[in-house]
Amino acid sequence: MKGAGRKEQIIEVTLELLRTERVEQVTTRRIATRVGVSQPALFRHFLNREAILIAVVDRTRDHFSTVAHDILKTEDPAMDALSKLNSALLSYVELNPGISRILFFDVASGREEKLRSHLRKLIEMQLAMVRTLVHEAIDSGELPRNLDSRQAANHWLAMVSGTILQWQVGGRRAPLASRADPLMHCWLSGIVEACQTDDVEPKRTERNMLDLLDVAPVLERGQDPLDEILLRLDHIDPKGLLIVHVPFLPKPLLALMERRGHLTSSEEHGLQWEVWVHGQEARGVVDLRDLPMPEPMEYLLNEVSTLQQQECVVARTPRIPALLLERLETMECETATIQCLDGSGLLGIRRSAK
């Protein structure tokens, strides 16, 4: 069997063992015996047991990402989408109870830091999805405007975790998926009372024309980057642009952005992806890379002359235009620049308020 196929087999066997046994009982020796290979052969695919458990967690995260992407691509109201996510999560745990065993094992022992980091990414991705859908439900009037979305998401996680733990301890007698609708009803009833805040007016903050987020440091800290991406996006001008550098194409993020009314695009550059998320009122990026010099500068100077106060334009140029930036300093304009992965430049220009 080829390497990738053997790895999948090891993950499947581990999940099967975890259906009936505690994590500490599922040793590499037992996994190897069930797979039909020696322990040294097993270690050619995974360094140790922790690496196998991490692969199980990562597969769960990939599965949830795919499910979330498919649900978010629909036009369902936010609370209907969240209800489907909730049901999908409980159904997956019911089919793969080993993932909850790993989670509760880590909570009880906390000895394997790399495993904890991957579990944290899984949980943070789920929380970010819930917070975003709660935000959407508030905006659409499905939920009260004075609801705290962060508290609401934390309450959801607590209820889901408690439901799964109760199901595990109770011997998994009733289908876990059958508890999805009562859980959502109880959660919705509770958060309206428990998560309200007096701060109903949105805080006004300075909006950026351009922003760049490289998620590598976030991933190195063992965190899911979705929350940071959403936070950055909240500070982007409605006609501006957020650039995200990621080591993979984040399909749930793209679906989530589309639900929020953002245009998105992506480019692959070697081992990195550059994801563009446009503000909700953005008219797109003016691509001037094919124009000979000095036509890009002439075009943008003419464009600036038509801008109203606080309006902005975003352009992509062959490189960051230093000469144009000097000219714009003498005009009533704010500027921002970003260098793209292909070496081209992004330039944001906003007419200042007088």
WOCOR-V817481 format. One line per field, one symbol per residue. ss: DSSP state (~ for helix, > for strand, _ for the rest). A space follows every 10 residues. Layout:
ss->???
This chain:
ss->__~~~~~~~~ ~~~~~~~~__ __~~~__~~~ ~~~~~___~~ ~~~_____~~ ~~~~~~~~~~ ~~~~~~~~~~ ~~_____~~~ ~~~~~~~~~~ ~~~~~__~~~ ~~~~~~~~~_ __~~~~~~~~ ~~~~~~~~~~ ~~~~~~~~~~ ______>_~~ ~~~~~~~~~~ ~~~~~~~~~_ _____~~~~~ ~~~~~~~~~~ ~~~~_>____ _______>>> >>>>_~~~~~ _____~~~~~ ~~~__>>>>> >>>>>>____ ~~~~~~~~~_ ___>>>>>>_ _>>>>>>>__ _____>>___ ____~~~~~~ ~~~~______ _>>>>>>___ _~~~~~~~~_ __>>>>>>>_ ____>>>>>> >___
